[in-house]
Amino acid sequence: MFGPALELRLDPRFGQGARQGLADLLKVAYVMGMTMDEVATKAVASSQEVVTEDLSKLVPASKARASGMRLDRPLDPPEVWAVGVTYKSSEMERRRESKTPDIYARVYGAERPEIFFKATPERCSGPGGPIGIRTDSTWNVPEPELAFVLYKGEIVGYTIGNDMSSRSIEGENPLYLPQAKVFRHCCAIEPCVVSAQSIGNPHNLAMECRILRNGEQVFRGSASTSQMARKCDDLADWLQRHNPVPDLTVVLTGTAIIPPESFTLKEGDVVQITIEKIGTLENTVVEV
């Protein structure tokens, strides 16, 4: 299709084929010196089989449970990394929860960001999948975040991430951060990857988080990525200094939406995270 030794086949089905299709699309774009959008447009225009789905009928977990269907995530990130204290509200909350609050103020204003390893593919859920709360933590919250996808060291797309956090564990001692952040079902990503070209400015997107309990809203918060103290390109640069990461690595960029201290997630809660131009990620809480 694009040359004698390079052919792109996009599987219209959801699931593993679609995830492989995204990797192939990026490979073709890189080799041909084209954008992901340009390659996708050519692939769709030349396809003999076009599948049209109303995504609004597939994404919500409530409808997925009733129909037995759900959207799978379009990629399995080989690594997921996360960044902390990138919003002023996050810094203030970390200082309130911590017995050593000064370290968070120093990170917020420092040149070097806080970057930590978040998840492997097995610890990630997609749309409609489970998100975990640790039973050895008394205070568990979601962290709605803009996330970006790296390919050949560059940001090629954006998605939604939920950096589940055990705040009571991290608050007890900052050295417990890996246990507060890395556990079974500790991360949810997507429901889709939107190209960097389609997003435009990633630092001007509206975000919202809603938490439902027994069908009733128990929390709602909103923010904008314009409040982020750091730029995505800068975070991508810091992550990859002396640390090459695999293609399709996902990076969560920090949260500005934080439930109050009196709130903790319970099993069965439904977390909905919406980011402008990307969509809504919905997951159900389970104990792990």
N, C-alpha and C positions, 0 to 999 in steps of 0.2 A: 504493500500500500504506500509506504513512504520510502522505498528503495529496495534494491535487489536482495539485501541481506537483513532487512528489518521489516517486520510485519506486526501490526497491533490488532489483537482480537479482544474486544470488550464483551464480556459475558453479561447479558442483560439480566441474569438472575441475581437475586440477593444472596449473600453468603460468601463463601471462600472465593468463588469465581470473581465476584465484584471486587474483593480486596486485591486479588491478583491483578485485576484490570487497572486499578489505580496505580500500582507499582509499574505496570507496563506503560501506562500513559506518561508517567513522569520520566521513565527511561527514554521513550521516544522523544519527548519534548527536549530532554537534555542533549541527546545525540543530534537532533535536527536543529538545535538552536531556536526552538519555538517556545511559546508559553504553553502552560497546561491547557488554558482555554482554547488556544488555536488548534491544538491537537485534538481535543475533545470535539470541537466543532466539526473538524474534518472527518473524524471517526463516525459521528452521528449522521453527517450528511451522506456518507458513502455506505452506511449500514443497510443491509437488505432486511433486517428485522429490527423494528423499533417497538420497544415496550413502554407503554405509558401507564403510570400509576399515580393515583391521587395520594401523595405522601401524607396529607393531613388525616387520612383514614387509617394509616399504618403506624405512624409514630407514637401516638398516645398509648401508654402501657395499659390503661383501662380497656381500650378497645382491642388491644392485642390479646389480652387475657381472654376476652369473650370470643374472639375469632380463632384463637390458637396460632396467630401469626404475629410476627414483629419484624422490624427492620434490624438486620445485623449491622455491626459497625463496618465501615468500608475499608478499614485497615487494621492489622494487628501490629501495633508499634513494638519494635524490638526492645525499646527502652522508653520509659516515661520519666522525665525529670520535672521538678517543680521549683518555683521561686517564691521566697517568702518576704513579707514586709515591703511590698511594693506600693501600697496605698497607706495614706495617713491613718485611716480608720483601722487598718490591720495593725499598724504599729501601736496604736493606743490600746487596742484589745489585748495584744500580746503583753504589753506592759502591765495591764490590769490583772491578767491571769498568772503572771510569772512571779516567782520569789526572787528573781534576779532581773528586774525590768530594764536596767540600763543597757543591756546588750542589744535590745531591740531598737532603742533609739539610736544607738551607734550604727546598727546595720542600715536603718532607713536613710541616714545621711551619708553613708560611706560610698566611696567609689565602687568597691567590690560588692556585688549583690550576694544575698544568701541563696545558694543553689544546692539542692539535695536530690538524691535519687529517690524516685517515688514508687515506681511499679514496674513489674514485668508483664508480658501479655496475659499470663494466667491470672494475674491479680486485677485485671481490668474488665469492666463490664461495658456493654454497649447500650443502646436505647432499650428500655424496658427490662434490663437486667437488674440483678441485686446489687446493692451497695451495703457495705458492712459497718457495724458498730461493735467495738470490742466490749466484751462483757466484764473485762477488768478495768474499764474506764467508766467514771460516773458522769462524764460530760462529753458528749459526742455531737459534732455539728458537720453540716456540709460546707464546702467552700467553693462557691460558683466562680469559675475562672475562664477567661479567654485563653485558648491554647493555640500554639502554632506547630506546624509540621515542618521538619527539616529534610532536605534532599540535597546531597552534594554540598552540605554546609550552608545552604541558603534556605530562607523561609519561603515555602512554595504554597502554603495554604493555612487556613485557620479553622478551628473547630471549638467545641465547648468541652470543658473539663470540670469534673467534680473531685476536688482534692479532699476526700474525707479525713477528718481530723479528730483525734482523741485529746481534747484540750486539757483535761485533768492530768493526763500523763505528761504532756509537754510542759504544762504549768508547774509541775512538781520539780522538774529539773530540765533545762534545755538540752542536756546530753541524752535525754530520753526521746529526742525527736524521731529517730528511726522507728521506735516502737509506737509513737503517736501517729506516724504517717504511713508505715508499711505493714500491711497485714492482708488477710484474705478479703477480697472485694473492696479494697481501699480506694479504688479509682474508677470513675466512669468517664467515658469520652464519646464525642460526636453528638448528633446523629448523622452528620455529613462533614465533608471537608470542602470548604469554599476556597477557591484559588485566591492568592494574594492580589491578583489583578482585579478580581470581582469585589473583594473587600474594600480596596482603596486604602483609606486611612484607618488602620486598626485601633487608633487611639481616639476614636470618636464614635464608639458604639454603645448603645443603651443595653443594660443588663438587668435582669429581674430574676428573683428566686421566690418560689412559692413552696410551702410545705403543707401537705394535707394529712390530716389524721382522722380516720373514720369518715372520709369524705368532706371534712370541714377544714377550712383554711386556719392554720394555727400560727403561721408566720408568712410575711411578705416583705421583701426588701428590694430596693433598686439602687442602681449606681450607673456610672459611665466609665468606660475605659480611659476617658480624658483625664480622670483623676489619678491615673497611674504615674508614679514618680519616675519610672524608667521606661525606656523604649524597647520594643520587642527585638529590634536589630541589635541593640546593645546587649540584651540578655543572651541572644544567640551567640554573640561574639565571646562573652565571658564563659559560657558553658563549654565552648569548643577550644578554649585556650589550653594547650597541652593535654587535651582530652577529646580526641576524635570520637564521634558518636555514629552509630549506624544510620543509614538512610531510613527515612520514615519515623525517626525518633520524634516523639511528641513532648512539648514543653508547656507546662502550666504556668501562667504568668502572675499568679497571686490574686487575692480576693479583696473586694471592698464591701461585700455584703456579709454581715456577721449577725447571727441571731443573738438576742440578749443573754446575759449570764444566767438568767433563770430558766433558759430553754435548753433541753437536750433531746436528741432524737430517740424515738422508740421504734421497736420492731413493727413493721407494717406501715410506717409513715411513707408517703410518696413525696419525692423531691422533684420539682420541675424547675429547670434552669433555662431561661430564654436569653439569647443574645441576638441583637439586631443583625440582619443580613445572613444569619446562620440557621436559626431555628430554635427548637426546644428539645432539651434532653430530659427525659423522665425516667426515674428509677425508684425502686421500692427497697426500703430498709430491712435488712435481716441481721440477726445477732450472729457474731462469729467468735 
